[in-house]
Amino acid sequence: MSKTTQLLLIDNYDSFTYNLVQLLRESGVAHQLHIVHNDLPLNELPQHIDKVLIGPGPGIPEESGKLMALIAALAPAKPILGVCLGHQALALHFGAKMSQLSHCFHGADHILTQTNFAAQIFQDVPKKFIAGRYHSWLVTADSLPETLLPTAFDDDGNLMAFKHKYLPINALQFHPESYITEFGQRMISNW
């Protein structure tokens, strides 16, 4: 009998969290989900977690409860996937910077292109694919430290995904759980 993956989902008080939960359930991977809000005290984190998914949310990472402290506690030891706000928070944790966009994307479909850095999360996903974007901030690609490798860009050269060079950490600015995103379920299954 295979072991059930213990997955911690950090909910940043966003309605898309429930879409992520549904996508996880449909992914075919056995998960025991532990859903916590971003203001959970560190000493109340569930024990024996195998993976961490940092969900989307409003605002910016520094204003999202204890999110940055949670990442500091979990990042060195656990495989992590960050989505939207989670992507931004992971980037900031490792030293990247963000900039505010001149306009907000909400349900915008864009063609993204994978880079040559092989990211397992994009296995069996075409080099170009459509993704749903819902954000008004982004991680500036030229601020990535050498430990973070860009794995996808939009047509304007904006960073849409990265992975850590040494740690099992991936981050997606776009929403894999959006009905707009092609191959979102494949990405979650790959993770």
C-alpha positions in Angstrom: 0.0 0.0 0.0 1.4 3.4 -0.9 1.9 6.1 1.6 -0.6 9.0 1.5 1.2 12.4 0.9 0.7 14.8 3.8 0.2 18.1 2.1 0.0 21.5 3.8 -2.0 24.1 1.9 -1.4 27.7 3.1 -4.6 29.6 2.5 -4.0 33.3 2.0 -7.7 34.1 2.5 -8.4 33.7 -1.2 -11.4 32.1 -2.9 -9.1 30.4 -5.4 -7.9 28.2 -2.6 -10.9 25.9 -3.0 -10.2 25.6 -6.7 -6.7 24.4 -5.8 -8.2 21.9 -3.4 -10.4 20.5 -6.1 -7.5 20.3 -8.6 -5.4 18.5 -6.0 -8.2 16.0 -5.5 -8.6 15.5 -9.2 -4.8 15.1 -9.7 -4.9 11.3 -9.0 -2.3 11.7 -6.2 -3.3 10.5 -2.8 -3.2 13.6 -0.4 -4.1 14.1 3.2 -4.8 17.9 3.1 -4.0 20.1 6.0 -5.4 23.6 5.2 -4.2 26.4 7.4 -4.5 30.2 7.1 -1.4 32.4 6.7 -1.7 33.8 10.2 -1.2 30.4 11.9 1.5 30.6 14.7 4.5 28.5 13.7 4.2 26.3 16.7 0.8 25.2 15.5 2.0 23.9 12.1 0.9 20.3 11.5 3.7 17.8 12.1 4.9 15.3 9.5 4.2 17.3 6.4 5.6 16.0 3.1 4.8 18.9 0.8 3.6 22.5 1.0 1.4 24.4 -1.4 1.3 28.2 -0.9 -1.9 29.5 -2.4 -2.9 32.8 -4.0 -4.2 35.8 -2.1 -4.8 39.5 -2.2 -2.1 42.1 -1.6 1.6 41.6 -1.2 3.5 38.9 0.7 4.8 41.2 3.5 1.1 42.0 4.4 -0.1 38.4 4.4 -0.2 37.4 8.0 2.8 35.2 9.0 3.4 34.0 5.4 7.0 35.0 5.2 7.8 33.4 8.6 6.0 30.2 7.5 8.2 30.1 4.4 11.3 30.7 6.4 10.4 27.7 8.6 9.4 25.4 5.8 11.6 26.3 2.7 14.8 24.6 3.6 13.2 21.2 4.4 10.0 20.7 2.3 9.1 20.6 -1.4 7.1 23.7 -2.0 4.9 25.0 -4.8 3.9 28.7 -4.7 0.9 30.0 -6.8 0.5 33.7 -7.5 1.0 35.3 -4.1 2.9 32.1 -3.1 5.2 32.6 -6.1 5.9 36.2 -5.1 6.5 35.3 -1.4 9.0 32.5 -2.4 10.8 34.9 -4.7 11.1 37.6 -1.9 12.2 35.0 0.6 15.2 34.1 -1.6 16.1 37.7 -2.4 14.2 38.7 -5.5 12.2 41.9 -5.9 8.7 42.7 -7.1 7.2 45.6 -9.0 3.6 46.8 -9.3 2.0 46.5 -12.8 0.4 49.6 -14.4 -2.8 47.5 -14.7 -4.3 44.5 -13.0 -4.7 41.2 -14.7 -7.9 39.4 -13.6 -8.9 36.4 -15.7 -6.5 37.3 -18.5 -5.4 34.6 -20.8 -1.8 34.8 -22.0 0.6 32.6 -23.9 3.5 31.6 -21.8 6.7 30.1 -23.0 8.9 27.7 -21.0 12.6 28.3 -20.8 15.3 25.8 -21.4 15.7 25.1 -17.7 13.9 21.7 -17.4 11.2 22.0 -14.7 9.5 18.8 -13.7 6.3 20.7 -13.1 6.1 21.3 -16.9 6.8 17.7 -17.9 4.5 16.8 -20.8 3.3 20.4 -21.1 3.9 22.1 -24.5 6.7 24.7 -24.6 4.0 27.3 -25.2 0.7 27.1 -23.4 -2.1 29.4 -22.3 -2.4 30.4 -18.6 -4.8 32.4 -16.6 -3.4 35.4 -14.8 -4.9 37.2 -11.8 -2.4 39.7 -10.3 -1.2 43.3 -10.1 2.3 42.6 -8.9 5.1 40.5 -10.4 8.6 39.3 -9.6 11.2 41.2 -11.7 13.2 38.6 -13.6 16.4 40.6 -13.4 16.3 40.5 -9.6 16.3 36.7 -9.4 19.3 35.4 -7.4 21.4 32.8 -9.1 19.7 30.1 -7.0 16.3 30.8 -8.7 16.0 29.7 -12.4 13.3 31.2 -14.6 11.1 28.5 -16.1 8.5 30.5 -18.0 7.9 34.0 -19.3 5.0 35.8 -21.0 5.3 37.4 -24.4 6.4 40.7 -22.8 9.3 39.0 -21.0 7.7 39.0 -17.6 8.6 36.2 -15.3 5.7 33.7 -14.9 7.5 30.7 -13.2 10.7 29.7 -11.5 12.4 26.8 -9.7 15.1 26.7 -7.2 18.4 25.4 -8.4 19.0 23.1 -5.5 15.8 22.8 -3.4 12.5 21.2 -4.5 10.8 24.5 -4.9 8.7 25.7 -7.8 6.6 28.8 -8.2 3.9 29.9 -10.7 2.7 33.5 -11.1 -0.3 32.2 -13.0 -3.1 30.0 -11.7 -2.9 26.3 -12.6 -6.4 25.9 -11.1 -8.0 28.5 -13.4 -10.3 27.2 -16.1 -8.2 29.4 -18.5 -5.0 27.6 -17.9 -4.2 24.7 -20.2 -2.5 21.6 -18.6 -3.1 22.9 -15.0 -4.0 19.5 -13.7 -0.9 18.0 -15.4 1.3 20.6 -13.6 -0.2 19.7 -10.2 0.2 16.0 -11.0 3.8 16.6 -12.0 4.5 18.4 -8.7 
